[in-house]
């Protein structure tokens, strides 16, 4: 399956490259593994989904925030690899969700990113190990920040 054909089928356009918010490499390769630095719920580098899930944001808005994180990661991968078809599989997702005290449904929020990647790459290639962690604060008030590890051919 060609990933770009799949993106067209799903009516998904990759966003512009996110702007780094600090001193780090957005993508770091070690062997056949690509480590994607934390991507936020931003568009064109600007925070668009901010606030705590459960008091300021709904779970659905949190899922959209997580989806944006995954789209930003795909944009970085496309820029780094030149071809998303070089991705063998998602290995790991490490997600942080800005959450109100007592909110424990972070896995549902992170499903916004996981579902997108499964829809694009298929279940075998697009679902990896995952952690979903609640936190009281994220940079610029964003609702979600997610790191990814991908294996390439």
CORBEL-V918758 format. One record per residue. N is the residue number from 1. SS is DSSP state (H for helix, E for strand, C for the rest). PHI is phi as a letter, one per 40 degrees, with the letter a starting at -180 (NA if undefined). OMEGA is omega in whole degrees, 0 to 359 (none if undefined). Layout:
{{N;SS;PHI;OMEGA} {N;SS;PHI;OMEGA}}
This chain:
{{1;C;NA;177} {2;C;c;184} {3;H;c;181} {4;H;c;174} {5;H;c;180} {6;H;c;177} {7;H;d;178} {8;H;c;179} {9;H;d;182} {10;C;c;181} {11;C;f;180} {12;C;b;174} {13;C;b;178} {14;C;c;179} {15;C;c;173} {16;C;c;180} {17;C;d;176} {18;C;c;179} {19;C;c;177} {20;C;c;180} {21;C;b;181} {22;C;a;180} {23;C;c;180} {24;C;a;174} {25;C;c;178} {26;C;c;178} {27;E;b;177} {28;E;b;181} {29;E;b;172} {30;E;b;185} {31;C;g;179} {32;C;b;179} {33;E;b;176} {34;E;b;179} {35;E;b;182} {36;E;b;177} {37;E;c;182} {38;E;d;179} {39;E;b;184} {40;E;b;178} {41;C;c;184} {42;E;b;170} {43;E;b;183} {44;C;f;177} {45;C;g;181} {46;E;b;177} {47;E;d;179} {48;C;b;175} {49;C;b;183} {50;E;b;175} {51;C;h;183} {52;C;c;173} {53;E;c;177} {54;C;h;175} {55;C;b;182} {56;C;b;181} {57;E;b;176} {58;C;c;175} {59;H;c;180} {60;H;c;176} {61;H;c;175} {62;H;c;178} {63;H;c;176} {64;H;c;177} {65;H;d;179} {66;H;c;177} {67;H;c;178} {68;H;c;178} {69;H;d;180} {70;H;c;178} {71;H;c;177} {72;H;c;177} {73;H;c;178} {74;H;c;177} {75;H;c;177} {76;H;c;180} {77;H;c;178} {78;H;c;179} {79;H;c;184} {80;H;c;185} {81;H;c;186} {82;C;g;183} {83;C;a;180} {84;H;c;177} {85;H;c;177} {86;H;c;180} {87;E;c;178} {88;E;c;179} {89;E;a;169} {90;E;c;180} {91;E;c;187} {92;E;a;173} {93;E;b;176} {94;E;b;188} {95;E;b;175} {96;E;b;181} {97;E;b;175} {98;E;c;191} {99;E;b;174} {100;C;c;176} {101;C;d;179} {102;C;g;179} {103;C;c;183} {104;C;b;184} {105;C;b;180} {106;H;d;178} {107;H;d;178} {108;H;c;179} {109;H;c;184} {110;H;c;175} {111;H;d;177} {112;H;d;177} {113;H;c;184} {114;H;c;179} {115;H;c;179} {116;H;d;182} {117;H;c;176} {118;H;c;178} {119;H;c;182} {120;H;c;188} {121;H;c;186} {122;C;g;185} {123;H;c;183} {124;H;c;183} {125;H;c;190} {126;H;b;177} {127;C;b;180} {128;C;b;173} {129;E;c;186} {130;E;a;170} {131;E;b;178} {132;E;b;189} {133;E;b;175} {134;E;c;178} {135;E;a;182} {136;C;c;183} {137;C;a;174} {138;C;b;182} {139;H;d;179} {140;H;f;178} {141;H;g;182} {142;E;d;183} {143;C;c;183} {144;E;a;171} {145;E;a;185} {146;E;b;171} {147;E;b;179} {148;E;b;170} {149;E;b;178} {150;E;b;172} {151;E;b;179} {152;E;b;178} {153;C;c;none}}
